[in-house]
Amino acid sequence: MAAAVYRASGHVHRDAGPGVRRQVLALDAARYGNRELARAIARVAVRHERDDPWVVQWATGNDLDSRLRYALPVPAAVVVLATVVADDAALAVAGCRDGTLHAWDLATGGRYGQAVPAHPDAVTTLATTVLEGRPVAVTGGFDRTVRVWDLARGDLVATCSTGADSWVKHLAVGLADDGRPVVVGACVDDVVRVWDLAALSQHSEPVTLRTGFVSALATAVLDGRGVVVTSHSPEPGATDLITGEETVRVWDMSTGREFCTLGDRPDEPPEFADQSYDRAAEVDGDDGDDGDDPDRETRQCVSLDLNARAHFLVTDPASECPMAVSANAYEVHVWDLSTREQVGEPVAAGFVETAAVRVLHGRPTALLASAHGAVAVWDLSTQRPSRPPLTGHKAPVRGVSTAVVDGRHLAVTGGDDGSVRIWDLDGETETGSRLTGHTGSVTAIATAVVDGGCVIVTGSDTGVRIWDLGGDGQLGEPLTGRTTAGPGVDLLTVGTADGRPTLLTRGERHPTVRVWDLTTRQELHGRSTSAYSSPSIAFFATVDHRFVGVTGEGRVWDLTASRWIGVQPRQRGALALETLAGRDVLLTSCGAEGVHLWDLATGELLAPPLTGHAGEVRAGATGTLDGRPVVVAGAGRTVWMWDASSGQQLGAHAFPSRVGGLTMAPDGRLVVGFGADLAVLTPRH
């Protein structure tokens, strides 16, 4: 448990001070359901740092996964990712948007070698292999070069140019028929080039495959021969995501011949794919007559049209799994390379960013990384999940790869959240007990008192749910109705109507407002109306028991009376409208100007500017702590607190992911939404 708690936010601990580590460790222990460990961590004294104003009471753990082994920070978003296993090391390699190349030891999580400035701009393509017993990385960028790097020494081994008018957009490595490693690059001039990796330093000429527009590329071993698998348009530039047709083809990487097209029937008579142009003759002087040589057998090609351009195509780098996976904007295709046929029907899977293929405990398996940060683990023979998805990334995953280290199957992922994560696919699927329910990010949150008990009301893509603030979990089933269907909830607030606790929600894309009686959980149909909607409203609130909408400029619209009320503040960026010390106050923040507190009735500034926070403030609230009014605000991964009267900063609390919303309960407890999770912090005293 302690190891899982530490690993949960390892990317935060590496660069944080002891005070922040204490806060995040205690929070992650609570996310795993171990409140005793959370309290023990919070009690640890930290030299030269004052005690935190809050301690964590409980938290949900939707973003946790006990299979996470390491979370490794990188200086920029990960664009491409690969693994490589040499005799003495199993490595994860990442190319970043800032042009740097990084490597880590998969067994220890420690850095391998030094960061390499691989390209002036982003590393756009990456492949790895072993050259003369040394792990190497092959990279491509917008600078029209392909570069080979010795990962142990960080040295540049070789460079080759793709020409003045071209650059490599897809890159892969493979093995030629004689076992020599080769580099395969699909270029923007509609040519696939195959370089002998060992001869790159001698500036050898590559084998060229004139394939047409290539949208995705991979390599494989088929019938004992090294092949290049491409997904490309019949005509250059046919890249329309809806109407563009694609063909998946297989090429002999040694000769440049087209070997077959997926969808081919192997029992048909052999026939060279292109009758008018023999690429082998251009490459090696062969006259095109294969005679009786069985190694020269080719098959008749039958085009297989897909309904959209594939944005990736992957095969097993170890050639243990004879499967390929391709994906377009809205579905995934699985191919059996040995039979040349598609496995099953295409599977609707949304926008999958990238994938990896591997044999996992004897089963052909694919890891599918989505734009939402989760990585699905698929059994390719059944096209169904074989394990729970890997969760934890806070942004789209752009790269995924696999490796086997010390008999353990590992997955490596990297994405836009600036971390590379290593997962043990053989590990436990879950550790400890944690509150679950929302499967996507929490988009709206509020607190309320229902039947004498404090509750949290949350909205997300999966609906509106009500939770016990004391930690007893979800209360009843999610609210039903048109509000919870489809694209989720973006605005939510709690107030009182006719003396009863009432909930106000608005759909994320369909801006119809719904009003609910929280006691009966029934929708008040007479009060639900699209007339309450306005694209300029930033959030809902209540003033004198009336629902109001607040714009980003701080103007307040009375939804019942249909008129503007109060005085607009002299600062944009409205965060919250609340009651503090008997006054209706507006909380605003804009850029680096600090957080301001305004009297709604008079427009008067009620406190000095609240400063000292870092980053843009995205959430704010007011409340009372130890009898004095306070202001809290979320900026980045931190919640800050100030004395509302003096402007003095009272403390801060760190979180492992970006704070999306917060509020204070009447007793001083703080409810925070971060990533896809919730936490309740209680005053330390």
N, C-alpha and C positions, 0 to 999 in steps of 0.2 A: 504494500500500500504506500509506504513512504517513497519508494522509488517511482511509483506511478504518479504520485503527487508532484514530485520534483520534475519529472519529465514533461508534465502537462504544459508547463510554461517555461521550458528550458531556454528558449530564445529570449525571454525577458530577463531571466536571472543572470545571464552572461554579462550584460552591460549595466546591471542595476546595482545600487548600493544596498547595504544590509537592511535598512528600513523598508525599502520597497520589496525586497525578497521576503521579509517576514509577512508583509501584507498579502502578497500574491500566494505564498505557500499556504497560509491559513485559509485563504479563499478557495484554493484548489482542493484542500482537504475537505472543506465543506461541500464543494461541488461533487466530490466522490462519496458524500454521505457520512463522512467520519467527523462528527462535530467535536468529539473528544480530542482528536489530533489537532483540529483547527484551533481549539481553545489553548492547547498546550503550546502551539507555535506562537500564538498571539501573546502569550505571557513571557516569552523570551525577551530579556532586556537587550537593547542595542545601544552600544556606547555612543555618546555624543548626539543622540537623537531622542527627541521627546516622544512620549507615548502617542499613539494614534488616537484621534477623537472617537473612533468607532472600532468595534470588533465585529467580525462576521458572525451572524446568527445561523443562517442557512443559505444554500444556493442550489440552483439546478445544475445539471451536468450534461446538457445536450451536446456540447462541443467537445466532450472528453472521450478518449479512447485509450484503454489500457494497453493496446498493442503498440502505442507510440514509444519508440526507443530513444530517439534524439530529435530535437528541434534546433536547427542550426541557422544562425543569422547570416544574411548576405547583405551587401550594401545597396542592392537595387532589386527590382522585380526579376524573378527567374524567367527567362524566355525559353530555354531548352535544357534538357536534363538527360543524363545517361549513366550507366554503370559499366564497370569493367573489372574483371577478375584476372589478376596475374598470379604468378607462383607464390609471392609473398604478401599480397595485398588484395583486398576486395574494396573497390572505391566507388563513391558517388561523385559525379562531376556535373557542375552546373555552369551554364553560360548566362550572363546577366545583361540587363538593358544598358548598363553603363560600359559595356565592352570587356568586362573582366571575366576571368575563368577561375573557378574554385574547385577544389577536390577535398574529400574527407574519407577517412578510414571507416568503412561500414561497421566493423567490429567494435570500435571504440568511440566513434563520433568525433575523434580528433581530426584536426586539419592535416591534410597530406600535402607536403610541399608548401609553396607560396602562391598567393594570388597572382595571376598572370594577366597583364594588360593585352588581351588577345587581339582586339580590333579597336580602331578609333571610335566607332559607334557600337551599337548593340551586337552581341553575338547572336546571329539569327538562326544558325544551324549548327548542330553538334553531333558527332559520332565518336565512339571509342573503340579501341582494339588493342592488341598486344603486338609489338614490333620488336623482334630480337629479344624477347623475354621482358621487355619494359612496357608498362602501360602508357599509352599515348592517347591524346585527344585530337580530333580533326575538327576544325572550326571554319565557319564561313560567315561573312558579313557583307555589308553594303559596299565595302571597299574593293570588290571584284577579286578577292583573293581567297584561296583555300590554304589554311595553315595547319601544320602538324606540330604538336607540342609534347615534349617529354614531361610527364606529370611529376615525376620525382624531382627533377632538377629545375623544372620551369623553363627549360630551354626550347627555342624554336628549332625544330628538326628540319623542316622543309616548307617551302612556299610555292604555290603554283597559281598562275593567273587564269581566269576564265575568259579573258579578252576585254577589249576596251568597251564593248557594248553589251556585256553580259555579267551576271553574278549568280552565284548558287543560291537557290531558294529552298531546296531540299537536299539533305545529305544523309548518306548511309555508308556503312562498311560491310564487306562480305569477304568470302573466300573464293578465289579462282579455282579452276579444276585441279591445278597442281598444288593447292593448299596455300598459295601466296595471298596475303591480305591485300584487298583493293579498296579504293575509295570511289563511291558512286555519287555523282552530283547532278541533280536536275537543275538546269539553268534557265534563265528567263528568255533565252533565244530559242527555246523549244528543242534543245539538244540535251541528252543525258550523256555525261562523260564518265568514263571508267578509268581511273588512274591506278597504276601499280604503286602501292604505298612505299615499298622499299626503294623504288627507282625515282621517286619524286624529286630527290635532290639532284638527279642527273637530268632533270627537265625532260623526261620522257613524254612522248605524245600519247594522249589517252585514246582508248577505243571510244568511238562516238556512236550513239544511238539516236537517230532522227525520229523521235517519237511523236512530235507535235506537243501541244500544250499539256504539261504535266502538273496535276494538282496535288499529287501525293506520291510518295516513293518509299520502297522498302526492298530488302534483299532476303533471299532464302536459298535453301538447297533443295532441288527438285530432281528426282531420278538421278541423284549423285552428281548433279551439275550445279554450279553457282549461277543463280538467276537474279535478275532485277525485276521487281514487280512494280508496275506503275498504274496510276489512275489518271487518265488524261482525256481531254476533249477531242472529238473527231476533227474539229476545226480549231485552229489557234484562236484564243480569245473567247471561246464559248464557255463562259464562266458564270452564267446566270444561275443563281441559287435555286430558282424555281423551275426554269425550263431547260437549263443546260444539260445535255446528255453526256455521260461519262462511260468510258470503257476501261475495264481492268485487264491489263495485258502482262505477259511474262516474257522476258528477254534473256537470251544467253549472254552473260556478261563477258565471255571470252571472245565471242565472234561478232556480237552485235545483232545476231539474228533474233527475230521474233519467235519465241518458243511456242507459245500458245496464248489463247485468250480464256480467261476464266468463264465457265459456262460451256466450254468445249466438251464433246463426248469422246473419251479416249478410244472407243472402238471404231471410230471412223478412220478411213485410210489416211496415212501420213501425206501431208502436202505442205510445201513451203508457204508461209503466210502471205508474203508479198511477191507476186509473180513478176512484177515489173521492175523491182529493184532489189538486188541481192546485196545486202550490207556486208556480208562476209567477204565478197570479192573486193570491196573497197578497203576493208580492214587488213586482210592477210593475203590477198592475191588469189584466194580460192575461186575457181570458175563457177561455183554454185552447184556442181554435180557431186552429190554426196555418195553416189555409188552404193556399195554394200556396207558402209561403215555404220553400225547401229548407233554409235554415239552421236551421229549427225541427224538422228531422227527428229522430225518436226511434225506438228499436227495441224490439221486444218483449223483455222481461226473462225470463230463465230462471235460477233460483237455482242457484248452484254451491256445494254443501256441502263444506266441508273437515272433516277429522276432528279438528281441534283449533283453539283460538283462536290467531290470528296475533299475534305480539308485535312484528313490524315489517313494513312494506310500503314499498318504495323504488322510485323511478323515476329516470331520467336528468334532472338539473336543466337540462341544456342542450337537452333534447328532441331530441337527435340519435339516440338509441337508443329505439325504440318498444317497450321491454320493461319489465316490472315484476317484482320479486322479492319474495315473501312467505315467511315462515318461522314455523313453530310450534315446539313443544318438541322435535320429533324429525325433521322433514323440511323441505325447501325446495321451493317451487313457483316456476316461471317462467311468465310470462304474456306473450303477444304482444298489445299493446294495439291494433294495427291490425287483426288478424283476430279479436279477442275470444276467443282460444282459449289453452288451456294448452299450453306447449311441452314435449313429452315427459311422462314420468311423474315424480311427486314423487321427490326424491332424499333418501335418508337421510343426514343430516349432523350428528347430535347437536344440541346446543343452540347455535345461532348467535345471538350477541348482537345484531348489527346488520350492515348491508351498504351498499354503494354501487354504482350502475350507471353505466357510461360506455362510449363507443365507444373502443376501444384499437387503434390501427393497423387501422382498418376492421372490427374484430370486436366484436360486443356482449359486454361484459365485466362481471362482478360481482366485487366484493371482499367476501368473507364473513368477518366477524370472529367468532372463537369464544371460549368461556369459558376456553380454555387459553392465550390470549395470541397465537396464530398467526393470520394473516390469509391465507385462501386466495384465489387469483386464478383465476376461472372464465371459460371461454368459454361464453356463454349459449346459443349455437347448438348446441353439442355437449354441454353440461353436464358438461364435464371440465376439470380444471386446465389452464390454458394456460401457467403459469409456476410455479416453486417458490413455496411460501408465504412470506410475509414474517414473519420470526422475530425476536424480541428483546424483546417485552413480557414482563414477569414476572408479569402478572396479567391477568384478563379485559379484553378490549378492548370499550369501551362505545360508541365513536364511530368512524366511518370516512367519509372523503369523498375526492373526487378533484378535480384541476384540471390544466390545461395551461399551463405557464409556459415561455416561450422555446422552444416546440416540444417540450418534454419533458413526458411524462405523469407526474404526481406523485400519490401517495396520501398521505393524512394520517390518522393513527390516534391515539387516546388512550384511556386506561383507568385501571384501579384502581392501577397502579403509579406514578401521579403524574407521568407524562410524556406529552408530545405528540411523535410521531415523524413525520418527513417522509421518504418513500421515492421514489426514482427508478425507476419501473417500466420504463424503457428501459435501465437500467444493467445491468452484468454480474450474472449470477446467483450468482457465487462468485468470491472472490479468495483466492489462496494455497491451500495444502493444509492440511487439518485432520482430526483423527480424528473419525469419526462412528460412529453405531451406534444409540444411544438416541435415539428421537424425542420422548420425553416427559421429564418431570423425573426425575432420579435420586433414588430414595426410600431407598436403603440402600447402604452402602459399607463395605468392609473390605480389609485387606491380608493377604497370605500369602506363604509361601515354598513353591514347587512345583518339584520337580526341580532344586533349587539356585538358582532364579531368583525374584526378587521380582515379585509380581503384585498387581493390584487386582481385586477382585470387586465388581461393581455390580449393583444391582437396580432395575428401573423397570417401567413399564407394559408395556414391550416385552420383558421377560425378564431373565434373569441372564447377565451377560457377564464375561469375564475379560480383563484388559488387562496388557500388559507395562509394568512400572513405569519402565523405561528409555526408554519412548517409542516402541517398535516397533509400537504399535497393538494391535488386538484379537487375542487368541490363540484361534483356532478358532471354531467356531459357538457360538451361545448354548446354554446348558443347556436340554434339553428335558424335558418331563414336566408333570404337573399343576400344579407350582409356578409355571411361567411362563405358564400359560394364564389368560386373563381379566384380573382387576383388578390384577395386579402383586404386588410384594413390599414388605412394610413392615418386616420384621425380618430381619436377616442378620448372621451372625458366622462366623469361621473359628477352628478349633481342631484338636486332634489326637485321633483315636480309633484305638485299636489300632496306634499308632505311625505312622499315615498322616494327611496333611493333609486335613481334613474341613470341609465347609461345612454350615451350618445355616440354613435359610430358613423364613419363614412368609408365607403369602399375606395380602394386605391385607384382603380381605373373608372369605375362607374360611381360617380360622386353623389349617389343618393344617400341621404342621411337617414338612419334608423334610430328610433328611441325605444328603450327596453326598460321594463320594470324589473329591477334586480332582485326583488323579493320573490316574485312569481316566475321570473325568467321568461316572461311573455312580452312579445313586441307590442308596443302601443301604436297600433296602425293609424289611429286618428292623428298622431303627432309626427309620423314618419313622412317625409316629403323631400323631393329633390329641390324644392325652393330654398332649403337651407344651404345648398351647395354653392360654392364660389371658388374658382381657381386661385383667387388672391388670398384666401384664408390659409394661414400657416398652422393654426391649431384652434381647438375649442377650449372653452373655460366656462365658469359660472360667475355671475355677479348678482348679488342679492337674490340668489336662488333662481336666476334666469340664465338660460344657455346663451352664450355669446360666441362669436367667431372673431379671431384676432388675426390681422394681416401681418405680413412681414415687416411693414413700416410701423406697426404698433397701433393702428387704428382698430377700434372695437365696435363690432356690429351686433346689436341686440337682435337675436333671431326671432324673438316673439313679437317685439314692437316694430321690427323692420326699420331701424334707424341707427345712426352712429351715436355713440355715447362717449363721455370722457374727453380727455385732452391727449392728442397725439404726442408722444415723447420726441425729444430732439436728437434721437439716435435711432438708426435702423437696427434690424436684427432682433426682433422680439423673440424671447425665449419662453416666457411664462407670464400668466396673469393669475395672481393669487391674493389671498387676504393675509396681511401681516400686521399685527398689533392694531387690529380694528380698521385698517385701511386696505383698499383695493390697490395693489401695486403691480406695475409692469416691470419685468426684468428684461434687459436688452444687452446685447453685445455685438460689436461690429469690428472685425479685423483685430488690430492691436490696440484698440482704444480702451480696453478693459470692460468690466461688467458694470452696468449702471442700474440703479433702482429708482423708479419714478412713481409719484402719486398719480393714479389714474384720474382723479377728480380735478386736480389743479395743474398737472404737468410738472410739479416741483421735483427736483432731484433730492432724494431723501438721505443719501449717504455719499461720502467721497467715492471716486471711482475705485472699484475693487480690482486690484492688479496682482501680479506675481505668478499668474498661470502661464503655461506654455501652450501654444497652438490655438486653433480656432475653437471657440466655445460652441457646442451644438446642443446642449441641454442645460436647463437651470430650474431651480425651485427655491422656495423660502420655507422657513419653519422656525421652531423655537427649541433651543437647547440650553438646559440649565437656567431657564427663565429669561434668556436674552434672545432677541431675534437674530437669525442667521440666514445667510444666502449660500447656496451650494450650486456649483456649476461643473459640467463635464466637458473637458477639453482633451481630445485624443483618448489615451488610456488612463486618464486620471480624473478623479473628482476632487475639487477644491472647495474649501469652506471659509467664509469670512463672517465677522461680526457686522451685522447690518447697520449698526449705529456708528461705529468708529471706523469701519473699513479695514480693521486688522485681520490679517489672515490667521485662521485658527488651526489649519492642518490640511492634509491631503491624503487621499487613499488611491493606491494604484490597482489597476485591473489588467488582466492578460490580453484583452482586446478592446476595441473602441467602444466608448460609452455612447449608447444611442438614446437613452432617456433616463430620467430619475424623478423622484418625488419624495417628500418627507411626510411621515405619518405624524399624527398629533402628539404622540409620546416621544418624538425625536428620532425614531427609527428611520433609516434611509433605505429606499427601495431603488435599485439600480438595474437597468437593462444594459447588458454588454454582450456583443456578439449575438449568439442565439440563446443566451442564458440570463437568469435573474439572480440577484443576490439581495439579501436583507442584512443591513448593518445596524447594530444597536449601539447606543452610547457606551463608552468603555466603563463608566462608573456603574 
